[in-house]
Amino acid sequence: MKNYESILSWMLSQLPMYQKKGAQAYRPDLSRMEGFCQYLQYPQHKIKSIHIAGTNGKGSTAHMMTSVLKEHGLKVGLYTSPHLKDFRERIQINGKYIDKEYVVEFVTNHRHYFEAHSLSFFEMTVGLAFCYFSDKKVDVAVIEVGMGGKLDGTNLITPELSIITNIGMDHTQFLGDNLETIAAEKAGIIKTNIPVVIGSTQLETQAVFREKATEMEAEIIFADQQDAVDYESDLKGNYQKQNIQTVVTALHYFKGFEIDKEKLKLGLTNVLSNTRILGRWQILNDYPITVADVAHNKEGLQYVIPQIKSYSFGQLHLILGFVKDKAVDEILKLFPSDAQYYFCAAEIPRSLAIEELDKLAHDLNLNYQTFPSVERAYLEAKNQADANDFIYIGGSTFVIAEIL
C-alpha cells in the first residue's frame, strides 16, 4: 500500500461504512472507539474543541463556526461527515484538506490495529482526525457528530462548548421513533459544566435538554430565544438564517473568545472560500437555474421547497433519489405535484431501488420518469428543460455527490 489511492481503496473496501451499507455498519457502542483512543494515546484530550449535533444544519453550522473562527486568526480544525467528492473533505485545517501523506502514514502504521479490532470506517476516520488536529496543534477543532450523540464515535471529546441544532425524525431505526427519544440520544453530548446551545426550541424536546443540562450542571441557552441577529451568509438556503442565529449565539459562550463584529461578518460571508463546503443550496447553473441541496428529510425539505417556489420559472424539474431508511412517501408529498420528476438511484447499496420509487410515484399520480443512474436523470432533465425553467437535484447526499 504505497500510495494514497490504494490506501483509500483499502479503507473503503475493508471497513464497514455506514454511509454506504447502512444498519450493518452501525455500531451503537463506544468501547472500540475508547480502546482506539487509548491506543492512540488520547489525542482528543490534547485539543480544544466545539462539538455539534442535531438532525439538520449541523454541517452548515460547523462550517460557519469554522469560517468565523478562522477570520479571527485562529488555526481551526474541522471534522465533518459524510464527504461528497473527496474523502479528505472530512478533515481539514483552515480550509486545507488533510495531507494525503498523513492519511497514508496513519493507515499504514495502524492497519493491523484496525483489522484486529474490526474498526468501522467511521471509527478509524474519527481517530485519524483527532490525531491530525493534535499533531498539527490546532487552536480549536470543530467536530460534527456523525449520528445521534451519546454513542457517536466523536463523543469522547470534552469540548469547550456543545451545540445541538434541532431535532427531527431521521435515522429513526437507530435513534428512536419520537422526537423526545431522539433528543435524549443527542443530549448525550452535553458534558459536565460545559455550556450547551440549542438552536431550535421545540415543544417535544425542550424539557429533555433542560433535564440533561441540569443533571450535568451545564448552562443551557436556546439560540432562538435570544435577540435576533441580522447577518448574511454566502450559504444561501433559507434554512441558514436559523444556523446563523445558532452560530452567533454560541460564539458568546465560547470561553476566552471575543467577537469582532467585522470579522464575524467576514466569517459568515466567506464560508464557501474558507471551508469549501459543498451541496448547500449550491447553484450549478443560471439558465435554467439549477440547484443542488443535501436536504434529505422532511424537516430539511420544509425549508427548501418554499425557497424553490419563491423563484419565478416555467416548469419545475426534480431529480430525486433516496436511501432506504427515509419516509420517502411523506417526503414526496411535500414537493409540488405539477413538477416533472426524474427518479434515480445513487451507486451505493443503501439506495432505494428504482422499482420502489416507481411504485410510490405511481401511487401519488406524479408525472415522472425513472433512470438507472443519477447522471442519466440529470442529462434528461437538462435536455427537457427550457432556459426559464428550474432544475432541483436532491433527496440524498449521495445523489448530490454524484452530480458534483
C-alpha positions as CSV (number, residue, x, y, z in Angstrom):
1,M,0.0,0.0,0.0
2,K,2.4,2.6,-1.2
3,N,0.1,5.4,-2.4
4,Y,-3.0,7.4,-1.3
5,E,-5.4,5.9,-3.9
6,S,-4.6,2.3,-2.8
7,I,-4.9,3.2,0.9
8,L,-8.3,4.8,0.3
9,S,-9.5,1.9,-1.8
10,W,-8.5,-0.5,1.0
11,M,-10.2,1.6,3.6
12,L,-13.4,1.8,1.6
13,S,-13.5,-1.9,0.8
14,Q,-12.3,-3.4,4.1
15,L,-14.0,-1.3,6.7
16,P,-17.7,-1.2,7.5
17,M,-19.1,2.1,6.3
18,Y,-22.5,3.3,7.4
19,Q,-23.0,5.8,4.6
20,K,-22.9,3.0,2.0
21,K,-24.1,-0.1,3.9
22,G,-26.5,1.3,6.5
23,A,-27.5,-0.7,9.5
24,Q,-24.9,-3.4,9.2
25,A,-22.2,-0.9,9.7
26,Y,-23.8,1.0,12.6
27,R,-22.1,0.3,15.9
28,P,-24.1,1.7,18.9
29,D,-21.2,1.2,21.3
30,L,-18.2,3.3,22.3
31,S,-16.0,0.6,23.6
32,R,-14.0,0.1,20.3
33,M,-13.6,3.9,20.0
34,E,-12.4,4.2,23.6
35,G,-9.9,1.4,23.0
36,F,-8.7,3.0,19.8
37,C,-8.2,6.4,21.5
38,Q,-6.3,4.8,24.4
39,Y,-4.1,3.0,21.8
40,L,-3.5,6.4,20.1
41,Q,-2.6,8.0,23.5
42,Y,-5.8,10.1,23.8
43,P,-5.2,12.7,21.0
44,Q,-8.8,14.1,21.6
45,H,-7.7,15.4,25.0
46,K,-4.8,17.4,23.5
47,I,-7.1,19.7,21.5
48,K,-9.7,22.3,22.4
49,S,-13.0,21.5,20.6
50,I,-16.5,22.5,19.9
51,H,-19.0,19.7,19.5
52,I,-22.0,20.0,17.2
53,A,-25.0,17.6,17.0
54,G,-28.5,17.9,15.5
55,T,-30.8,16.4,12.8
56,N,-30.4,19.2,10.3
57,G,-28.0,22.1,9.9
58,K,-25.1,20.7,11.9
59,G,-22.8,20.6,8.9
60,S,-23.6,24.1,7.8
61,T,-23.3,25.3,11.5
62,A,-19.9,23.6,11.8
63,H,-18.6,25.2,8.6
64,M,-19.9,28.7,9.6
65,M,-18.3,28.3,13.0
66,T,-15.0,27.3,11.4
67,S,-15.1,30.2,9.0
68,V,-15.8,32.8,11.7
69,L,-13.0,31.4,14.0
70,K,-10.6,31.4,11.0
71,E,-11.3,35.1,10.3
72,H,-10.5,35.8,13.9
73,G,-7.0,34.5,13.3
74,L,-7.3,31.0,14.8
75,K,-5.9,27.8,13.4
76,V,-9.2,25.8,13.1
77,G,-9.6,22.0,12.5
78,L,-12.9,20.9,11.1
79,Y,-14.2,17.3,11.1
80,T,-17.5,16.6,9.2
81,S,-19.2,13.6,7.5
82,P,-20.0,12.3,5.1
83,H,-17.8,13.6,2.2
84,L,-19.3,14.4,-1.2
85,K,-16.4,14.3,-3.6
86,D,-13.1,13.7,-1.7
87,F,-12.6,11.7,1.5
88,R,-10.3,14.5,2.7
89,E,-13.3,16.9,2.9
90,R,-14.0,15.3,6.3
91,I,-10.7,16.5,7.9
92,Q,-9.4,20.0,7.2
93,I,-7.5,22.9,8.8
94,N,-8.4,26.4,7.8
95,G,-9.9,25.2,4.5
96,K,-7.0,22.9,3.6
97,Y,-7.8,19.2,3.4
98,I,-5.7,16.7,5.3
99,D,-2.4,15.8,3.6
100,K,-2.6,12.6,1.6
101,E,0.8,11.6,3.0
102,Y,-0.7,11.9,6.6
103,V,-3.5,9.6,5.6
104,V,-1.2,7.0,4.1
105,E,1.2,7.1,7.1
106,F,-1.7,6.8,9.6
107,V,-3.4,3.9,7.9
108,T,-0.1,2.1,7.2
109,N,1.0,2.4,10.8
110,H,-2.3,1.3,12.3
111,R,-3.7,-1.1,9.8
112,H,-3.1,-4.1,12.0
113,Y,-5.0,-2.5,14.8
114,F,-8.0,-1.7,12.5
115,E,-8.1,-5.3,11.4
116,A,-7.5,-6.9,14.8
117,H,-10.3,-4.8,16.4
118,S,-12.7,-4.7,13.4
119,L,-13.0,-0.9,13.5
120,S,-15.6,0.7,11.4
121,F,-14.7,3.2,8.7
122,F,-16.2,6.0,10.8
123,E,-14.2,5.0,14.0
124,M,-11.0,4.9,12.1
125,T,-11.7,8.3,10.4
126,V,-12.5,9.9,13.8
127,G,-9.3,8.6,15.3
128,L,-7.4,10.0,12.2
129,A,-9.0,13.4,12.7
130,F,-8.1,13.5,16.4
131,C,-4.5,12.7,15.7
132,Y,-4.2,15.1,12.8
133,F,-5.6,18.0,14.8
134,S,-3.4,17.1,17.8
135,D,-0.2,16.7,15.7
136,K,-0.9,20.0,13.8
137,K,-1.6,21.8,17.1
138,V,-4.9,23.5,16.1
139,D,-6.2,26.3,18.3
140,V,-9.6,24.7,18.2
141,A,-11.3,21.8,16.4
142,V,-14.9,22.0,15.3
143,I,-16.3,18.4,15.5
144,E,-19.5,17.4,13.9
145,V,-21.3,14.4,15.3
146,G,-21.9,11.6,12.8
147,M,-25.2,10.3,14.0
148,G,-27.1,10.7,17.3
149,G,-24.7,11.9,20.0
150,K,-24.4,9.7,23.1
151,L,-22.9,6.7,21.3
152,D,-21.3,8.5,18.4
153,G,-17.6,7.9,17.9
154,T,-16.9,11.7,18.3
155,N,-18.4,11.7,21.8
156,L,-15.0,11.1,23.5
157,I,-14.1,14.7,23.5
158,T,-14.6,17.1,26.3
159,P,-15.4,20.3,24.4
160,E,-15.3,23.9,25.4
161,L,-18.9,24.3,24.0
162,S,-21.6,21.9,22.8
163,I,-24.2,22.8,20.2
164,I,-27.4,20.9,19.2
165,T,-29.0,22.5,16.2
166,N,-32.5,20.9,16.2
167,I,-34.3,17.5,16.4
168,G,-36.2,15.9,13.5
169,M,-37.4,12.4,12.6
170,D,-34.3,10.9,11.0
171,H,-32.4,7.7,11.5
172,T,-35.4,6.5,13.5
173,Q,-34.4,2.8,13.3
174,F,-31.3,3.7,15.3
175,L,-32.2,6.7,17.5
176,G,-35.9,6.2,18.3
177,D,-39.3,6.8,16.8
178,N,-40.3,10.0,18.5
179,L,-38.7,13.4,19.0
180,E,-38.2,13.0,22.8
181,T,-36.2,9.8,22.4
182,I,-34.1,11.2,19.5
183,A,-33.4,14.3,21.6
184,A,-32.3,12.1,24.5
185,E,-29.7,10.5,22.3
186,K,-28.4,13.8,21.0
187,A,-28.4,15.2,24.5
188,G,-25.7,12.7,25.2
189,I,-23.1,15.2,24.0
190,I,-23.9,17.6,27.0
191,K,-20.9,17.4,29.3
192,T,-20.5,18.4,33.0
193,N,-20.1,22.2,33.4
194,I,-19.8,22.8,29.6
195,P,-22.4,25.3,28.2
196,V,-24.7,23.9,25.5
197,V,-26.5,26.0,22.9
198,I,-29.7,24.6,21.4
199,G,-30.5,26.0,18.0
200,S,-34.3,25.5,18.0
201,T,-36.8,25.4,20.8
202,Q,-39.2,22.6,20.2
203,L,-42.2,21.7,22.4
204,E,-41.3,18.0,22.4
205,T,-37.6,18.3,23.2
206,Q,-37.1,21.4,25.3
207,A,-37.7,19.5,28.6
208,V,-35.4,16.7,27.6
209,F,-32.5,19.1,27.0
210,R,-33.2,21.1,30.2
211,E,-33.3,17.9,32.3
212,K,-30.0,16.7,30.9
213,A,-28.3,20.1,31.3
214,T,-29.5,20.2,34.9
215,E,-28.1,16.7,35.6
216,M,-24.7,17.7,34.1
217,E,-24.8,21.2,35.7
218,A,-24.3,22.7,32.3
219,E,-25.6,26.1,31.3
220,I,-28.2,25.8,28.6
221,I,-29.0,28.5,26.1
222,F,-31.8,28.4,23.4
223,A,-30.5,30.4,20.4
224,D,-33.9,31.2,19.0
225,Q,-34.9,32.8,22.4
226,Q,-32.0,35.3,22.2
227,D,-32.1,38.6,20.5
228,A,-32.4,38.0,16.7
229,V,-29.2,38.7,14.8
230,D,-29.0,40.4,11.4
231,Y,-26.2,38.8,9.5
232,E,-26.0,37.5,6.0
233,S,-24.0,34.4,4.8
234,D,-22.8,33.3,1.4
235,L,-24.7,30.0,2.1
236,K,-28.0,31.0,0.6
237,G,-30.5,28.4,1.7
238,N,-33.4,29.9,3.7
239,Y,-32.7,27.4,6.5
240,Q,-29.3,29.1,7.0
241,K,-31.0,32.0,9.0
242,Q,-31.5,29.6,11.9
243,N,-27.9,28.3,11.6
244,I,-26.6,31.9,11.6
245,Q,-28.6,32.6,14.8
246,T,-27.2,29.5,16.4
247,V,-23.5,30.2,15.5
248,V,-23.6,33.9,16.7
249,T,-25.3,32.9,19.9
250,A,-22.8,30.1,20.5
251,L,-19.8,32.3,20.0
252,H,-20.8,34.3,23.0
253,Y,-20.4,31.2,25.2
254,F,-17.0,30.1,23.7
255,K,-14.8,30.7,26.7
256,G,-11.9,33.1,26.2
257,F,-13.1,34.2,22.8
258,E,-14.1,37.8,21.9
259,I,-16.3,38.5,18.9
260,D,-15.0,41.2,16.5
261,K,-18.1,42.2,14.5
262,E,-16.3,42.9,11.3
263,K,-14.5,39.5,11.4
264,L,-17.8,37.8,12.3
265,K,-19.4,39.4,9.2
266,L,-16.4,38.2,7.1
267,G,-16.6,34.7,8.5
268,L,-20.3,34.4,7.7
269,T,-19.9,35.8,4.2
270,N,-16.9,33.7,3.2
271,V,-17.9,30.2,4.3
272,L,-17.5,28.9,0.8
273,S,-14.0,30.0,0.3
274,N,-12.9,29.4,3.9
275,T,-14.2,25.9,4.3
276,R,-15.0,24.7,0.7
277,I,-18.4,23.5,1.8
278,L,-20.5,21.8,-0.9
279,G,-24.1,21.0,-1.6
280,R,-25.9,23.6,0.5
281,W,-28.3,25.4,-2.0
282,Q,-25.4,25.1,-4.4
283,I,-26.3,26.9,-7.7
284,L,-24.8,24.9,-10.6
285,N,-26.2,26.8,-13.5
286,D,-28.2,30.0,-14.1
287,Y,-30.1,29.2,-17.3
288,P,-32.0,27.1,-16.4
289,I,-31.5,27.8,-12.7
290,T,-30.1,24.5,-11.4
291,V,-29.7,24.0,-7.6
292,A,-28.3,21.0,-5.7
293,D,-29.0,20.7,-2.0
294,V,-28.3,17.9,0.5
295,A,-31.6,18.3,2.5
296,H,-32.8,14.7,2.7
297,N,-35.6,14.6,5.3
298,K,-39.0,16.1,5.9
299,E,-37.7,18.8,8.3
300,G,-34.9,20.0,6.0
301,L,-37.1,20.0,2.9
302,Q,-39.8,22.0,4.6
303,Y,-37.3,24.9,4.3
304,V,-36.1,24.1,0.8
305,I,-39.4,23.7,-1.0
306,P,-40.8,27.2,-0.2
307,Q,-37.4,28.6,-1.4
308,I,-37.8,26.8,-4.8
309,K,-41.4,28.2,-5.0
310,S,-40.1,31.7,-4.3
311,Y,-38.4,31.7,-7.8
312,S,-40.2,32.6,-11.0
313,F,-39.8,29.8,-13.5
314,G,-41.7,27.9,-16.2
315,Q,-41.5,24.2,-15.4
316,L,-40.0,22.6,-12.3
317,H,-37.8,19.6,-12.9
318,L,-36.9,17.5,-9.9
319,I,-34.1,15.0,-10.0
320,L,-34.5,12.9,-6.9
321,G,-33.1,9.7,-5.3
322,F,-33.3,8.5,-1.8
323,V,-31.8,6.0,0.7
324,K,-33.8,3.1,2.1
325,D,-34.2,4.4,5.6
326,K,-36.3,7.5,4.8
327,A,-40.0,8.1,4.9
328,V,-40.0,8.7,1.1
329,D,-43.8,8.7,0.7
330,E,-44.1,11.5,3.2
331,I,-41.2,13.4,1.6
332,L,-42.7,13.2,-1.9
333,K,-45.9,14.7,-0.7
334,L,-44.0,17.9,0.1
335,F,-43.0,18.5,-3.5
336,P,-45.3,20.2,-6.0
337,S,-47.5,17.7,-7.8
338,D,-47.2,19.5,-11.1
339,A,-43.4,19.1,-11.3
340,Q,-41.7,16.8,-13.8
341,Y,-39.9,14.1,-11.7
342,Y,-36.7,12.3,-12.7
343,F,-36.2,9.4,-10.3
344,C,-32.8,7.7,-9.9
345,A,-30.6,5.7,-7.5
346,A,-27.1,6.6,-6.5
347,E,-24.5,3.9,-6.9
348,I,-24.5,2.7,-3.2
349,P,-26.1,-0.4,-1.6
350,R,-28.3,1.9,0.6
351,S,-30.1,3.5,-2.3
352,L,-33.8,3.0,-2.5
353,A,-34.5,0.8,-5.6
354,I,-35.9,2.5,-8.7
355,E,-38.7,-0.1,-8.7
356,E,-39.9,1.1,-5.2
357,L,-39.7,4.8,-6.3
358,D,-41.7,3.8,-9.4
359,K,-44.4,2.3,-7.3
360,L,-44.5,5.3,-4.8
361,A,-44.6,7.8,-7.7
362,H,-47.4,5.8,-9.5
363,D,-49.5,5.7,-6.3
364,L,-49.1,9.5,-5.9
365,N,-50.0,10.0,-9.6
366,L,-46.9,12.0,-10.3
367,N,-45.5,13.0,-13.8
368,Y,-42.3,11.0,-13.7
369,Q,-39.6,9.0,-15.4
370,T,-37.1,6.6,-13.9
371,F,-33.4,6.3,-14.7
372,P,-30.8,3.7,-13.9
373,S,-28.2,6.4,-12.8
374,V,-28.1,9.9,-11.4
375,E,-26.1,11.0,-14.5
376,R,-28.8,9.8,-16.9
377,A,-31.5,11.6,-14.9
378,Y,-29.6,14.8,-14.9
379,L,-28.8,14.6,-18.7
380,E,-32.5,14.0,-19.4
381,A,-33.6,16.9,-17.2
382,K,-31.2,19.3,-18.9
383,N,-32.4,18.1,-22.3
384,Q,-36.0,18.7,-21.4
385,A,-35.6,22.0,-19.5
386,D,-36.0,25.4,-21.1
387,A,-33.8,28.3,-20.2
388,N,-36.5,29.8,-17.9
389,D,-37.2,26.5,-16.0
390,F,-35.9,25.4,-12.6
391,I,-33.9,22.1,-12.1
392,Y,-33.6,20.9,-8.5
393,I,-31.4,18.0,-7.5
394,G,-31.7,16.4,-4.1
395,G,-33.3,13.7,-1.9
396,S,-29.9,12.2,-0.8
397,T,-26.4,13.3,-0.1
398,F,-25.2,10.6,-2.5
399,V,-27.3,11.9,-5.4
400,I,-25.5,15.3,-4.9
401,A,-22.1,13.6,-4.6
402,E,-22.6,12.0,-8.0
403,I,-23.7,15.3,-9.6
404,L,-20.8,17.2,-8.2
